[in-house]
Amino acid sequence: MDTTLHHVDGLLDLPPEGTGTRPGVKKALVGHGARVVMFRFAAGQVLAEHTAAFPILVQCLSGTVEFVAGEQTVALSPGAVANLDTRVPHEVRAVTDALFQLVMLDPAAAP
């Protein structure tokens, strides 16, 4: 069993600027059972409705985004986190410039 600690420095600096209506995206880490992806949104950018193959945890690290799943919309700002089950359609809309973290809970993920 691999017990090595995996980490990333500078998460907040990883994602590039987005282009047009799409946010910038950068894979940050693939670790033991998790994949971390960082998004940089400009106000008004949208990550269009999609689904994830695994349960996810999402957190807005700066700014504010609207996280939409089905009929529910929640505003996420620093200090808030949301969890979503597998294959639930969802969308992310940037209310302000924002930095957003996605953690996919993938049991097969390995460094």
Order of alpha helices (4+ residues) and beta strands (2+ residues): beta-beta-beta-beta-beta-beta-beta-beta-beta
